[in-house]
Amino acid sequence: MCYYVTEGYDMKDNTVTVETKEGYITFLTLAQAARELGVVRMTLFRWYKKGQLFTIPFGGRRWVPFSEVERLQRERKDDNK
């Protein structure tokens, strides 16, 4: 899969937005994704190592698609029911 950075790096939000064939994708850092999910960053790294979290390496960091954060939020909400 090939990504093209179109919106660039947002210094304020610390996000990257890329264009794909399907549209635009916003990526968060592991720290941002952890904050959104209410877990520590190491938890996300463990999930990544187990294959439970999709990330991409870019610029010396691992980036999490916002859609992955939304998916995990839904799964965690369903688990708490």
C-alpha positions as CSV (number, residue, x, y, z in Angstrom):
1,M,0.0,0.0,0.0
2,C,1.3,3.4,-0.9
3,Y,0.5,6.6,1.1
4,Y,1.1,10.1,-0.1
5,V,1.3,12.9,2.5
6,T,-1.0,15.6,1.2
7,E,-1.9,17.7,4.2
8,G,1.4,17.3,5.9
9,Y,2.4,17.3,9.5
10,D,0.2,19.4,11.7
11,M,2.4,20.8,14.5
12,K,-0.6,21.9,16.6
13,D,-2.3,18.5,16.5
14,N,0.8,16.4,16.0
15,T,-1.0,14.4,13.2
16,V,-0.3,13.4,9.7
17,T,-3.0,13.3,7.0
18,V,-2.4,11.2,3.9
19,E,-4.3,10.6,0.6
20,T,-5.1,7.1,-0.6
21,K,-7.2,5.8,-3.4
22,E,-10.1,5.6,-1.0
23,G,-9.7,9.1,0.4
24,Y,-7.9,10.8,3.3
25,I,-6.6,9.1,6.4
26,T,-5.5,10.9,9.6
27,F,-2.8,9.3,11.7
28,L,-2.1,9.8,15.4
29,T,1.0,9.2,17.4
30,L,1.0,6.3,19.8
31,A,0.8,8.8,22.7
32,Q,-2.2,10.6,21.1
33,A,-4.0,7.3,20.4
34,A,-3.3,6.1,24.0
35,R,-4.8,9.3,25.4
36,E,-7.9,8.9,23.2
37,L,-8.3,5.3,24.4
38,G,-7.5,6.0,28.1
39,V,-4.6,3.6,28.2
40,V,-0.8,4.0,28.5
41,R,1.4,4.0,25.4
42,M,3.0,0.7,26.3
43,T,-0.4,-1.0,26.0
44,L,-0.7,0.2,22.4
45,F,2.8,-1.1,21.7
46,R,1.9,-4.5,23.1
47,W,-1.3,-4.6,21.0
48,Y,0.8,-3.7,18.0
49,K,3.3,-6.5,18.8
50,K,0.4,-9.0,19.1
51,G,-1.1,-7.9,15.8
52,Q,-4.2,-6.3,17.5
53,L,-3.3,-2.8,16.3
54,F,-2.4,-1.6,12.9
55,T,0.4,1.1,12.8
56,I,2.7,2.4,10.2
57,P,6.3,3.6,10.7
58,F,7.0,7.1,9.4
59,G,9.6,9.6,10.4
60,G,11.0,7.5,13.3
61,R,7.6,7.1,14.9
62,R,4.7,4.6,14.8
63,W,1.5,6.2,13.6
64,V,-2.0,4.9,14.3
65,P,-4.8,5.5,11.8
66,F,-7.7,7.3,13.5
67,S,-10.0,4.6,12.2
68,E,-8.1,2.1,14.4
69,V,-8.7,4.3,17.4
70,E,-12.4,4.4,16.6
71,R,-12.4,0.6,16.1
72,L,-10.8,0.0,19.5
73,Q,-13.1,2.4,21.2
74,R,-16.1,0.5,19.8
75,E,-14.6,-2.9,20.8
76,R,-13.8,-1.7,24.3
77,K,-17.3,-0.2,24.7
78,D,-18.9,-3.5,23.6
79,D,-16.7,-5.4,26.0
80,N,-17.9,-3.2,28.9
81,K,-21.6,-4.0,28.2
